[in-house]
């Protein structure tokens, strides 16, 4: 179970959100950038809303119930 606002960093976090269709909010330098469902996961990128977000540049936040 993930808390609303929990930071996602590990592959397992992203796979759980992918499998259970839990929304993820994306921030770039503390500013909201996007929100959606995980579509693909690689070592370097997370694909959400048909956009690949580089894991080292963006912050990913769990948004269950959104």
N, CA, C and O atoms as CSV, one atom per row, in Angstrom:
chain,resi,resn,atom,element,x,y,z
A,1,UNK,N,N,0.832,-1.179,0.000
A,1,UNK,CA,C,0.000,0.000,0.000
A,1,UNK,C,C,0.880,1.247,0.000
A,1,UNK,O,O,1.833,1.341,0.774
A,2,UNK,N,N,0.565,2.179,-0.850
A,2,UNK,CA,C,1.324,3.419,-0.947
A,2,UNK,C,C,0.489,4.569,-0.402
A,2,UNK,O,O,-0.729,4.602,-0.576
A,3,UNK,N,N,1.141,5.492,0.247
A,3,UNK,CA,C,0.467,6.666,0.788
A,3,UNK,C,C,0.375,7.751,-0.276
A,3,UNK,O,O,1.255,7.873,-1.129
A,4,UNK,N,N,-0.683,8.526,-0.220
A,4,UNK,CA,C,-0.816,9.665,-1.121
A,4,UNK,C,C,0.345,10.621,-0.850
A,4,UNK,O,O,0.512,11.088,0.276
A,5,UNK,N,N,1.134,10.910,-1.860
A,5,UNK,CA,C,2.286,11.794,-1.711
A,5,UNK,C,C,3.604,11.087,-1.519
A,5,UNK,O,O,4.644,11.738,-1.417
A,6,UNK,N,N,3.586,9.760,-1.467
A,6,UNK,CA,C,4.824,8.999,-1.283
A,6,UNK,C,C,5.686,9.096,-2.536
A,6,UNK,O,O,5.186,8.942,-3.650
A,7,UNK,N,N,6.982,9.351,-2.355
A,7,UNK,CA,C,7.920,9.434,-3.467
A,7,UNK,C,C,8.241,8.030,-3.960
A,7,UNK,O,O,8.515,7.128,-3.167
A,8,UNK,N,N,8.205,7.857,-5.278
A,8,UNK,CA,C,8.512,6.565,-5.903
A,8,UNK,C,C,9.927,6.603,-6.472
A,8,UNK,O,O,10.272,7.510,-7.229
A,9,UNK,N,N,10.742,5.620,-6.108
A,9,UNK,CA,C,12.120,5.591,-6.583
A,9,UNK,C,C,12.545,4.226,-7.101
A,9,UNK,O,O,13.365,4.135,-8.014
A,10,UNK,N,N,11.998,3.177,-6.531
A,10,UNK,CA,C,12.432,1.821,-6.855
A,10,UNK,C,C,11.608,1.228,-7.995
A,10,UNK,O,O,10.455,1.606,-8.204
A,11,UNK,N,N,12.216,0.293,-8.730
A,11,UNK,CA,C,11.485,-0.393,-9.804
A,11,UNK,C,C,10.190,-1.010,-9.287
A,11,UNK,O,O,9.154,-0.932,-9.948
A,12,UNK,N,N,10.248,-1.624,-8.106
A,12,UNK,CA,C,9.066,-2.258,-7.522
A,12,UNK,C,C,7.931,-1.249,-7.339
A,12,UNK,O,O,6.769,-1.578,-7.575
A,13,UNK,N,N,8.255,-0.031,-6.924
A,13,UNK,CA,C,7.242,1.019,-6.772
A,13,UNK,C,C,6.500,1.237,-8.096
A,13,UNK,O,O,5.270,1.274,-8.132
A,14,UNK,N,N,7.258,1.378,-9.170
A,14,UNK,CA,C,6.662,1.654,-10.481
A,14,UNK,C,C,5.878,0.446,-11.002
A,14,UNK,O,O,4.813,0.603,-11.598
A,15,UNK,N,N,6.409,-0.756,-10.774
A,15,UNK,CA,C,5.691,-1.959,-11.221
A,15,UNK,C,C,4.366,-2.113,-10.472
A,15,UNK,O,O,3.360,-2.496,-11.068
A,16,UNK,N,N,4.360,-1.820,-9.187
A,16,UNK,CA,C,3.111,-1.871,-8.421
A,16,UNK,C,C,2.089,-0.883,-8.980
A,16,UNK,O,O,0.915,-1.219,-9.134
A,17,UNK,N,N,2.530,0.315,-9.277
A,17,UNK,CA,C,1.625,1.334,-9.820
A,17,UNK,C,C,1.142,0.948,-11.222
A,17,UNK,O,O,-0.007,1.205,-11.581
A,18,UNK,N,N,2.013,0.339,-11.997
A,18,UNK,CA,C,1.624,-0.141,-13.334
A,18,UNK,C,C,0.569,-1.245,-13.224
A,18,UNK,O,O,-0.470,-1.196,-13.882
A,19,UNK,N,N,0.853,-2.223,-12.396
A,19,UNK,CA,C,-0.019,-3.390,-12.261
A,19,UNK,C,C,-1.391,-3.029,-11.691
A,19,UNK,O,O,-2.408,-3.566,-12.129
A,20,UNK,N,N,-1.418,-2.128,-10.722
A,20,UNK,CA,C,-2.667,-1.806,-10.029
A,20,UNK,C,C,-3.327,-0.519,-10.528
A,20,UNK,O,O,-4.330,-0.073,-9.971
A,21,UNK,N,N,-2.759,0.071,-11.578
A,21,UNK,CA,C,-3.332,1.279,-12.188
A,21,UNK,C,C,-3.527,2.399,-11.169
A,21,UNK,O,O,-4.598,2.997,-11.073
A,22,UNK,N,N,-2.465,2.665,-10.414
A,22,UNK,CA,C,-2.468,3.764,-9.447
A,22,UNK,C,C,-1.824,4.971,-10.127
A,22,UNK,O,O,-0.736,4.846,-10.688
A,23,UNK,N,N,-2.469,6.133,-10.090
A,23,UNK,CA,C,-1.903,7.316,-10.743
A,23,UNK,C,C,-0.584,7.754,-10.110
A,23,UNK,O,O,-0.337,7.557,-8.920
A,24,UNK,N,N,0.250,8.356,-10.955
A,24,UNK,CA,C,1.542,8.889,-10.537
A,24,UNK,C,C,1.604,10.348,-10.990
A,24,UNK,O,O,1.300,10.666,-12.140
A,25,UNK,N,N,1.998,11.218,-10.081
A,25,UNK,CA,C,2.176,12.624,-10.415
A,25,UNK,C,C,3.660,12.871,-10.620
A,25,UNK,O,O,4.493,12.319,-9.902
A,26,UNK,N,N,3.987,13.699,-11.600
A,26,UNK,CA,C,5.374,13.955,-11.969
A,26,UNK,C,C,5.708,15.417,-11.709
A,26,UNK,O,O,4.964,16.322,-12.085
A,27,UNK,N,N,6.847,15.623,-11.054
A,27,UNK,CA,C,7.335,16.966,-10.770
A,27,UNK,C,C,8.705,17.160,-11.399
A,27,UNK,O,O,9.508,16.230,-11.483
A,28,UNK,N,N,8.952,18.381,-11.836
A,28,UNK,CA,C,10.271,18.794,-12.301
A,28,UNK,C,C,10.648,20.007,-11.471
A,28,UNK,O,O,10.015,21.059,-11.562
A,29,UNK,N,N,11.683,19.849,-10.664
A,29,UNK,CA,C,12.147,20.923,-9.775
A,29,UNK,C,C,11.002,21.513,-8.956
A,29,UNK,O,O,10.794,22.726,-8.958
A,30,UNK,N,N,10.272,20.669,-8.268
A,30,UNK,CA,C,9.185,21.036,-7.348
A,30,UNK,C,C,7.965,21.641,-8.039
A,30,UNK,O,O,7.071,22.155,-7.366
A,31,UNK,N,N,7.914,21.590,-9.345
A,31,UNK,CA,C,6.749,22.104,-10.073
A,31,UNK,C,C,6.029,20.950,-10.777
A,31,UNK,O,O,6.649,20.135,-11.460
A,32,UNK,N,N,4.693,20.902,-10.591
A,32,UNK,CA,C,3.884,19.860,-11.227
A,32,UNK,C,C,4.088,19.885,-12.734
A,32,UNK,O,O,4.067,20.943,-13.363
A,33,UNK,N,N,4.288,18.691,-13.306
A,33,UNK,CA,C,4.506,18.583,-14.740
A,33,UNK,C,C,3.416,17.761,-15.426
A,33,UNK,O,O,2.993,18.094,-16.533
A,34,UNK,N,N,2.956,16.679,-14.768
A,34,UNK,CA,C,1.986,15.780,-15.390
A,34,UNK,C,C,1.450,14.822,-14.327
A,34,UNK,O,O,2.016,14.704,-13.240
A,35,UNK,N,N,0.352,14.141,-14.655
A,35,UNK,CA,C,-0.174,13.079,-13.816
A,35,UNK,C,C,-0.817,12.048,-14.734
A,35,UNK,O,O,-1.462,12.406,-15.719
A,36,UNK,N,N,-0.644,10.773,-14.415
A,36,UNK,CA,C,-1.217,9.722,-15.239
A,36,UNK,C,C,-0.804,8.357,-14.746
A,36,UNK,O,O,-0.319,8.194,-13.626
A,37,UNK,N,N,-1.010,7.372,-15.616
A,37,UNK,CA,C,-0.718,5.983,-15.268
A,37,UNK,C,C,0.569,5.525,-15.937
A,37,UNK,O,O,0.856,5.903,-17.073
A,38,UNK,N,N,1.340,4.712,-15.230
A,38,UNK,CA,C,2.588,4.163,-15.768
A,38,UNK,C,C,2.258,3.236,-16.931
A,38,UNK,O,O,1.427,2.337,-16.808
A,39,UNK,N,N,2.924,3.470,-18.065
A,39,UNK,CA,C,2.727,2.657,-19.263
A,39,UNK,C,C,3.922,1.749,-19.547
A,39,UNK,O,O,3.761,0.676,-20.128
A,40,UNK,N,N,5.117,2.171,-19.140
A,40,UNK,CA,C,6.328,1.378,-19.366
A,40,UNK,C,C,7.395,1.813,-18.363
A,40,UNK,O,O,7.395,2.945,-17.878
A,41,UNK,N,N,8.306,0.882,-18.066
A,41,UNK,CA,C,9.356,1.121,-17.083
A,41,UNK,C,C,10.669,0.607,-17.650
A,41,UNK,O,O,10.758,-0.533,-18.105
A,42,UNK,N,N,11.690,1.461,-17.618
A,42,UNK,CA,C,13.041,1.023,-17.965
A,42,UNK,C,C,13.980,1.492,-16.857
A,42,UNK,O,O,13.547,2.155,-15.915
A,43,UNK,N,N,15.237,1.156,-16.965
A,43,UNK,CA,C,16.208,1.576,-15.960
A,43,UNK,C,C,16.379,3.095,-15.943
A,43,UNK,O,O,16.777,3.659,-14.924
A,44,UNK,N,N,16.080,3.761,-17.064
A,44,UNK,CA,C,16.320,5.197,-17.180
A,44,UNK,C,C,15.062,6.038,-17.334
A,44,UNK,O,O,15.089,7.235,-17.048
A,45,UNK,N,N,13.963,5.444,-17.779
A,45,UNK,CA,C,12.755,6.199,-18.078
A,45,UNK,C,C,11.506,5.541,-17.490
A,45,UNK,O,O,11.448,4.330,-17.277
A,46,UNK,N,N,10.503,6.403,-17.238
A,46,UNK,CA,C,9.155,5.957,-16.891
A,46,UNK,C,C,8.240,6.589,-17.933
A,46,UNK,O,O,8.258,7.805,-18.119
A,47,UNK,N,N,7.446,5.777,-18.607
A,47,UNK,CA,C,6.533,6.282,-19.628
A,47,UNK,C,C,5.153,6.488,-19.008
A,47,UNK,O,O,4.548,5.558,-18.475
A,48,UNK,N,N,4.670,7.734,-19.091
A,48,UNK,CA,C,3.351,8.109,-18.601
A,48,UNK,C,C,2.735,9.046,-19.633
A,48,UNK,O,O,3.381,9.992,-20.081
A,49,UNK,N,N,1.483,8.782,-20.009
A,49,UNK,CA,C,0.777,9.606,-21.005
A,49,UNK,C,C,1.552,9.713,-22.317
A,49,UNK,O,O,1.604,10.770,-22.946
A,50,UNK,N,N,2.150,8.594,-22.708
A,50,UNK,CA,C,2.892,8.492,-23.965
A,50,UNK,C,C,4.134,9.389,-24.008
A,50,UNK,O,O,4.623,9.726,-25.086
A,51,UNK,N,N,4.639,9.772,-22.835
A,51,UNK,CA,C,5.850,10.586,-22.716
A,51,UNK,C,C,6.843,9.815,-21.847
A,51,UNK,O,O,6.473,9.253,-20.816
A,52,UNK,N,N,8.100,9.796,-22.273
A,52,UNK,CA,C,9.151,9.157,-21.491
A,52,UNK,C,C,9.807,10.203,-20.585
A,52,UNK,O,O,10.380,11.183,-21.062
A,53,UNK,N,N,9.714,9.976,-19.269
A,53,UNK,CA,C,10.307,10.876,-18.287
A,53,UNK,C,C,11.572,10.244,-17.729
A,53,UNK,O,O,11.541,9.124,-17.220
A,54,UNK,N,N,12.677,10.960,-17.825
A,54,UNK,CA,C,13.955,10.449,-17.333
A,54,UNK,C,C,13.934,10.424,-15.799
A,54,UNK,O,O,13.672,11.433,-15.144
A,55,UNK,N,N,14.212,9.263,-15.264
A,55,UNK,CA,C,14.098,9.044,-13.820
A,55,UNK,C,C,15.014,9.952,-13.006
A,55,UNK,O,O,14.646,10.342,-11.898
A,56,UNK,N,N,16.166,10.295,-13.506
A,56,UNK,CA,C,17.105,11.104,-12.728
A,56,UNK,C,C,16.731,12.588,-12.684
A,56,UNK,O,O,17.239,13.319,-11.833
A,57,UNK,N,N,15.861,13.045,-13.574
A,57,UNK,CA,C,15.493,14.464,-13.632
A,57,UNK,C,C,14.157,14.775,-12.972
A,57,UNK,O,O,13.944,15.895,-12.508
A,58,UNK,N,N,13.259,13.805,-12.924
A,58,UNK,CA,C,11.904,14.034,-12.440
A,58,UNK,C,C,11.677,13.339,-11.108
A,58,UNK,O,O,12.342,12.356,-10.782
A,59,UNK,N,N,10.726,13.865,-10.341
A,59,UNK,CA,C,10.278,13.247,-9.099
A,59,UNK,C,C,8.901,12.657,-9.350
A,59,UNK,O,O,8.032,13.317,-9.920
A,60,UNK,N,N,8.705,11.424,-8.928
A,60,UNK,CA,C,7.452,10.700,-9.156
A,60,UNK,C,C,6.763,10.475,-7.809
A,60,UNK,O,O,7.372,9.970,-6.867
A,61,UNK,N,N,5.482,10.857,-7.730
A,61,UNK,CA,C,4.730,10.831,-6.486
A,61,UNK,C,C,3.494,9.936,-6.665
A,61,UNK,O,O,2.787,10.037,-7.668
A,62,UNK,N,N,3.245,9.070,-5.690
A,62,UNK,CA,C,2.070,8.211,-5.710
A,62,UNK,C,C,0.819,9.037,-5.428
A,62,UNK,O,O,0.807,9.861,-4.513
A,63,UNK,N,N,-0.234,8.816,-6.216
A,63,UNK,CA,C,-1.503,9.527,-6.027
A,63,UNK,C,C,-2.679,8.552,-6.030
A,63,UNK,O,O,-3.558,8.659,-6.886
A,64,UNK,N,N,-2.714,7.593,-5.079
A,64,UNK,CA,C,-3.852,6.670,-5.035
A,64,UNK,C,C,-5.140,7.445,-4.761
A,64,UNK,O,O,-5.157,8.387,-3.969
A,65,UNK,N,N,-6.208,7.033,-5.427
A,65,UNK,CA,C,-7.500,7.673,-5.228
A,65,UNK,C,C,-7.703,8.930,-6.022
A,65,UNK,O,O,-8.757,9.557,-5.917
A,66,UNK,N,N,-6.715,9.329,-6.828
A,66,UNK,CA,C,-6.858,10.552,-7.620
A,66,UNK,C,C,-7.817,10.335,-8.754
A,66,UNK,O,O,-8.069,11.253,-9.535
